Amino acid sequence: MLMYKSPKEKMKYMTEMACKIVMNAKELCEENLDADADEIGEDLQFLEKVVEQMHSTCWAIVARMRGEALDEQMDESWDEISDKVSLIVESSMDVDDDPAPRKRKRKGDKENTIGRLPNGENGDKSVRKRKGKGTQKGNGGCTAKDANDNARNGGGGKASKGSNEASKRSGEAAQESDTSVDKEIQAEQEEEENREYLFQVKYRRQYIKMKLAAENDVLTVMSLWTSINRDALRDHRLEENDAYWRLLAGYGTPTIKEFDAHFGAFVDSQGSFQEQVNWDKRIDQCPIDGRIESRDKLIYKTKGTHKAQYVVHNILSTMMQIKQAIDWKGKETEWKTAYTNRRFRDECKARIEEMKSLKSPDDYKQWLEAERKKFKDRQGKSITARNWALRLYAKFGSIVLLDPRWSPELYGKSNRSDTFGKFLDYMDDHPIYRKTTWEEAVRYDGNVVEVNGDAYIDAYTGSQIENNKMVLGVVRYVTKDEEVVAHVNEFIKKKVE
């Protein structure tokens, strides 16, 4: 799917593709199809449905141009094939089909382009053949085993001594050869994994770009309610893709009528928001060491009792997690190590004393180090999840607070897709743009890029004010407490980097 195309350009592109389809179909009619008849038959049936959908869509375009009503049956037929169509398009599209926008140049600026992975960057490398184990030059082609057998059967004296030395050298060389081959194989496996990760993140970006172009509208209160009022969740990768799309789409200004329609039935019971805000305020007044320790103790006590409370508790909890990430980044490594060790001793005190009395000194020491490592790994995953939330908040702002998918409390490092970190890196390096007017571009001069004389900005640019209104609006509607609203507003007004 091509972005930034006018209707005229899109129609030209579609006509070219349709002509190519017809030409390929004509060629296929002249070929011998017996060998692949079954597979072609299945594909042909699907292609017929696609062509029927294309025909009805063309009529819908004509009807729209005439101002006539659209046929609802067209949407029903599309629903039957949409999943397979999306899958085929996603798996076959050219991941480098974006234009290469150029940043606007000022005096003294050097030519610069938006970074993209060049074609062939991850091309396959020829696979090296594994060498035969133990075979070395200079030993007459004999292996380490041959040399050892020769030493056992060939008698003593100088010949035996020379054979033993040759066997030793051959064995050492064989070991070095095996180590070298193992490193080569490991490197090739890592390279293959990196190619697979890169393949995944490229197509995740394509899915988000396609969805952004297809939806082509801001989010609403209904969108917010839908994102939190869900029982069945899909694969982490799919959920993250949609959540990232929401970050780019942004929210429109909410109304009381919208809140009444979607949140009204769920705000009767009282939540513990005031208590949660008071906790956060008291912690904010502590020195940085006390802030970190206090938040660690309280951070998982902020949970709502139903859907409407849940969204506010999620906002307050994610705020606390982001504050924790900021403070943690401000401390030196020595302090972090000492703090982690102290927390381990405090939280595992009873268990440590029990094992100390039950195990021998050596076993106890081994057990203690293993438990300390487990504790450190768990804390490391929490820190990573908080840093991801901070990273997203620094880029997108308050909209991150609205989406449960970005909450470190709900989705830690272990509850993410395995390519999530690489996915964030790739999206930062390959932003998705939207076309804008030069009048609007003046307000976002630092983020403007130019393509063929047109101005483009990051897709999410300019949505911050409306996103803030949505955050404060839902907090105000659910809590009915202006002190809670003021606490959230104070947080989102601060600049975070």
N, C-alpha and C positions, 0 to 999 in steps of 0.2 A: 504494500500500500504506500503510495507516494504522498508525502506531506507538502503543504504550501502550494497546492495546485488550484488554479481558478477553475470554475465549472467548464469553461471552454477547453482548457488544457486537459482536464480530466476526461472530457468526452473524446478528445483526440487520442488520448492514451488508450481508452477503452476500445475505440474503433480499431486501433492498430492491433491490440491483443486479440480482438474478435477475428480479424482477418488472418492472424497467425493460426488461430484455432481451426478455422475453415481449411486453410492450406494443409495443416497437419492431418486433418481428418480425410482430405482428398487423397493424400499420399498413403494413409493407412488403408484405404479401400483397395489400393492396387497391390498390397503386400499379401503374402501367405500368412494367414492368421490361425491355422490349424493348431500349431504347437502351443499357442498362448490363449486359446479360445476361452477357457474357463475364467482366467484372470481378467482378460479383456472384457468378457461379458459383464462381470461385476462392476468394473470401472465404467463401462458404457451405460449401465443403468443409472449410476450416480451422475454421470455427465448429462444424461437426458434430464434429470431433475434440476441440475444446475442451469441448463439451457432454458428450461421452462421458467425457472425463477428469473433468469435474465430477461426473458421475453416479457413476463408480467411486470418486472421492474421498469423496463423501458416504457410500457404503457402507463405505469404510475408516474413516471417523469412527465410524460405528455399530459396526463390528467392534471398534474400539479401546475404545469405551465398554463393550462386553460382555467385553472381555478376550480377544478372539479374535485369531488370527494374521492379519497383513496379506497381501494378495495381491501377490506379486512382479511379476506382469504389469502391475500398475498403474504401477510405476516405469518399466518398459520403454516403455509407451505415452506416459508423460510425457516421456521422453527424446526422443521423436520431435518433440515440439512445443515443448519448453521454451525453446529459443533464440528462436524467433519470438515466443512469449508474452512473454518478458522484454523483447525489443526493442520490442514494441507498448506494453507497460506503461510502459517507461522513457520513450518518446517522447511519451506522452500524459498522463502523470500531472501533477497540480498540484504545482508545486515549492514551494508555500507551504502544504502540508497539515499542517505541524508545528503543534502547539499553541504558543502564545506563553507560555512559562513565566515566572513572576515570581520574582525573587530574594526570599528571605525578608527581611522588613523588621525592622530593629532600631530602637530608639528614635532619633529624629532623622533616620532615613533617609528620602529622598524616594522616591516611587513610581518604580519602574524596571521595564522589561521587557527580555527578551532581544531583541537587535537582529535584525530580519529586513527583507529588502527589501520595501518597501510595494508593493502592487499598482499597476501603471501606472508604476512608476519608470522603466522603460525602454520606455515606449510609443513607437510610431512617431511621428515628426514629419513634418509635411508637407514634401515635397521642393520646394525652390524651383526655379523655372524659370530656366534659363540665359539671361541677356540676350544680345541680338544684339551681336556684336563691333562696336565703333566707333560705334554709334548713340548720339548724345548730344542732350539737350534744348538748345534755344537755337541750334542750327545748322541749323534748317530741316529736320531729319530727315536731313541728308546725313552720309555716313560720312567717315572720314579719307581713304579712296581717292577719294571724290567731290571732296573739297577739293583734293587733290593734282592731280587731272586738271584741275580748274578753274583752278588756278594755272598749269599748263603751257599751257593753251589760251586763257586769258582775257586775255592781254596784260599790260602793265606798269602803272606808275603806282600811284596810291593803291589802286585796286581790286585790283591784283595783290598789293601789300603787305598789304592787309587780308585777302585770301584766304589768303596764306601764313601770316599770324598765326592765322587761324581754323583752317587746316590743322594748324598746330603744336599749338594748344590742343586740337583734336579728337583728334589722335594721342596726346597725353599723357593726355587723359581716357579714350581707348580702352584705353591700356595700364593705367591705374589700374583700369578696369572689369574687364579681363581678370584682373588680379592679385586683385581682390576676389572674382571668380567662382571662380578657382582655389582660393582659401582656403576658400570656402564648400563646394566640392566635396570638398576634402581633409578638412574638418571632418566632412562627412556620411559620408565613407568611414571615418574613424576612429570615428565614432559607431556605424556599422554593425558594424565589427570588434569594438568593445567589447560590443555586444549579443550578437554571436556567442560571444565569450569567456564572457560571463556565462551564456548559455544552456548552454554546455558544462559549466562548473563546477557549475551548479545540478544538472544531471542526473548528474554524477559523484557528487555528495553523495547523491543519491537512490539510486543503485546501491549505494553503501557502506551506507547505512541499511537497504536491503532485505536485503542479504547478511548484515548483522549480526543482523537480526531472524530471518532464515531459519536461519542456522547455530546461533545461540543457545547457544554453548558456548565454553569456553576452548580455546586451542590446545595441542597436545601435542608431544612429541618427533617424532612422525611428521609433524606440520605443519611443524616446522622443517626436517626432512630433505627434505620435498617442496619447500619453498621454495628450497632450494639445489641439489638434485639434479635439474636440469631442463636439457635440451638445446635445446628449441625454445621461444622466447619470443614473446609476442604484442606487439601495439602498445604503445608506452610508456604510453599513457593507461590501458589496461586493466591492465597490470602495476602501475602506481602505485595504481590504485583498490584492487586486491587487497592490496597492501602496506599501504595506509592502513587497510584493514579489519583487517589483522592487528595494527596498532598499537592499535586500539580494542578488539579481542577480548581480547588479552593471553594469556599462557601460564599453564598450570597447573603445579603442582609436579612436576618430572620424577622418574623412578625409574631405577635402574641397569638394570633389566630392559628398559625402553624404549630406553635408550641401546645396550644390547647388540643389540637387535633391528634397529636402524636404522644405527648407527655402528660396530658391532663389527667388521665385516669390513674397515673402512677405516682402522684406527688402528695397524696393525702397523709401518709404516715411520716413521722418525724425521723430525720436522720441525725447522726452524731457529727454533723459538719462543724459545729462550733467547737466541739472538743478537739477535733482534728486540726482546725485552724489554730487553736490555742497551743497545741503541741508544737506546731510548726513555728509559730511566733516565738515561743520560749527558746526553742533550739536556735533560731536565728540570732539571738542575743548572746549566745555562748561563744567562747573562743573557738577557733577552728578545730582543735583537737576534740573538744567536747561536742561540737556539732556532729562530727563524723561518728563518734561513738553513740550519741543519743539517737541519731537517725537510724543507725544499724539496729538499735533495739526496738524502734517504733515503726519502722518502715513497712512492716507486713501486718500491722494492726489496723490499717485503714481500708476496710472493705465494706461495701454497701450491702444492703439486704434485699434490694430488688433493682429492676432495670434502671429506673430513673435515678435512684440514689447512686447506682453503680457508675454512671457516667461522671457524676460530680466527684465521687471518691477516686475514680481513675484520674481525673484532672489533678486533684490535690496530691495523690500519691506520686504521679509522674513528676509534678513540680518538685516534690521532696527528693526524688531519685536524681533529678537533674542537678539540684543543689548539691547533693552528695557527690556527684561526679565532678563538679567544679571544685569543691573543697579537696577532694582526693587528689586531683591533678595538681593542686597547689602545694602538696607535701613532698618532701624529699624521700628517696628510696629507703634510707636507713630508718626513718620514722615509720614508713609503711610496713617494713619487715618486723620491727619491734611491736607495732600495733597488732599485726596479724598473729604473731606468737602469743601475745597477751590475751587476745580474744579467744584463741584456741585453748589456752590453759583455763580461762574463766568458764567458757561454755562446756568444756569437756572435763571439768574438775572431778566430778564424781566418778566418771568412767576411768579416768587416769589413775585415781587412787585405788579403784577396784583391781585394775590390771596390774598395778605395781605390787599388790599383795598376792596375786595369783600366779604371776609369771616369774621365771628366773631373770636375773639382771640382764643377761644377753637377749633373751626373748622379749623382755619388756622394752628394751631400747629399740629393738627392731620394730616392735608393734607401735611404739610411740612415734617413730619417724614415719611409718606408713600412714598412721592416723593424721599426723600433722600435714602430710602431703595431700591427703584427701580433703582436709579442711581448707588448705590453701587453694586447691583446684576449684572447690565450690565457690570460694570468695572471688577467685579470678573470673569465673563465669559471670557472677553478679556484676563485677566491675566492668567487664566487657559490655554487658547489656546496658548498663547505665551510660557508658561512653557512647554507645550507638544512639541512645535517646538524646543525649546532649548534642551529638553531631547533627542529627536530624533537626533538633530544635534550633540550633544555631543557624541552620540553612533556611528552614521553612517557617519558623516561628510558632505561634500559639496553636496552629492547626494540629500539631503533633500531640497536644494534650487531649484532643477530642477523640483520637482513634485508639481503641484498646490494643490494637496490633503493635503499637510502639511502646506499650507499658512494660518496663523491665520487671515489674512485679508479676505480670501475667505471662510474659514471653521473655524468658531469660535466654542465655546463649544456647542452651540445650533445646529450647522450643522454637528454633529458627530453622530455615532451610540451610543445608550445608554450604551453600554458596552465598550466604547473606552478606558477609563482609566484603567479598569480591564484587557482589552486586552493588553495594553502596559505592565502592571505589569506581566501578565502571560508570555508574550513573553520574557521579561527580565529574568524571573525565569526558563523558559524552552526554551533555545536557540535551534536553528536548526543548525546542524553541517554539514560539508562536509568532505569527506575523503581526505587526502593529503599525500604527501611523508614526510618522516622524514627529508629530506634535506630542504624542504620548511618549515616544522614545526619549525626548529631551529630559523628561523627569527621571529616567533610569539610565542616564548616560553611561555609567560604568558597566552596565550589563548589556549594552546594545551591540549587536553584530549586524553586518551588512551583507546581503546576498543580491547581486545584480541590481543594486540601487535601492532595494527594499530593506526595511528595518525589521529586525527580529530580536526578541528578548526571551529570557527564560520563561517557560510556560506559566510558572507560578507567580511571576512578577506582578505586583500591583494588587494582590489579593489579601495582603496582611490586615488592612483595616477591617474588611468584612469578616475575616477569620476571627479577629479579636471580638467583634460584635457577637459572633456566634458563641464563642467561649463564654463571654460575660452574660450573654442572654440566657443560655441554658443553665448556668450557675444561679442566676437571679431567679429564673422561673422555678427551678426545683427547690432551692433552699429558702427562698423568700427572706433572705438575710443579707442586708447590704454590707455587713462587716465581712462576710465571706467573699462577696463580690469584690470588695475593696482589696482584700488580701490577694486574690487572683490577679486583679488589675495591676497591683503594684509589681507583681512578678513579671507579667508579660510586657510591662513598659521598660524593664531593664534590658539593656543590650547584652547578649550572650555571644561569646566567641569560642 
